[in-house]
Amino acid sequence: MVGASVLVIIVSYLLGSIPAGYLLVRVIRKQDIRTVGSGNIGATNVLRSGGKGLGAATFLLDMLKGCAAVWLGALGAPILMPESPLRNVEALAALCAVLGHMFPIWLRFRGGKGVATGFGVFLVAAPWAALAAISVFFVVLYLTRFVSLASILGAASFPVFAWFLVEGDKPWPFLAVQTIVALLIIVKHHQNIRRLLSGTESRFGSHAREGRPA
């Protein structure tokens, strides 16, 4: 049981820690995305660096690695952890994948903010809630053009949607991970929150220059 849990943790973390944005920009543009804008490796900073296609690809890959982590966890659960509720195994995989993205071992634990990967893990674990939360993201983005605010409110709304939209058993670890991931994403936006409050946050469509926050 313990060995199986450790295996899920390691595999999910390593999948989540794949730095898609960093690798795409490094291979295609011969540039270190960490030297541009906020220095973040996520899709928003890649997009603001001028790479629209790379930004979209980064979001997709970050989302898919989250999906893969939870899907693999669910696939192996009946064999590796037959006594554990499936949703608890999915929750463990989800949390570790998001932590891997935020704190990747390959980049000295300096990763992204977890929005795309968080969406990916819950798209598998709680699809209707994830789709509802991403809808909040797009509505807020359309109304304000602040990606950070849309990400924060989208993340905050997910546990609420999950409570109402997830059918069947909802064991406490499953519910706890939803809240933990949402809080991690919000905390990762602490600099954006400061800029939002001071009125200096960049709106979607503006381009990051080297050394400027994004």
Secondary structure, 3 states (H helix, E strand, C coil): CHHHHHHHHHHHHHHHCCCHHHHHHHHHHCCCHHHCCCCCCCHHHHHHCCCHHHHHHHHHHHHHHHHHHHHHHHHHHHHHCCCCCHHHHHHHHHHHHHHHHHCCHHHCCCCCCCHHHHHHHHHHHCHHHHHHHHHHHHHHHHHHCCHHHHHHHHHHHHHHHHHHHCCCCCCHHHHHHHHHHHHHHHHHCHHHHHHHHHCCCCCCCCCCCCCCCC
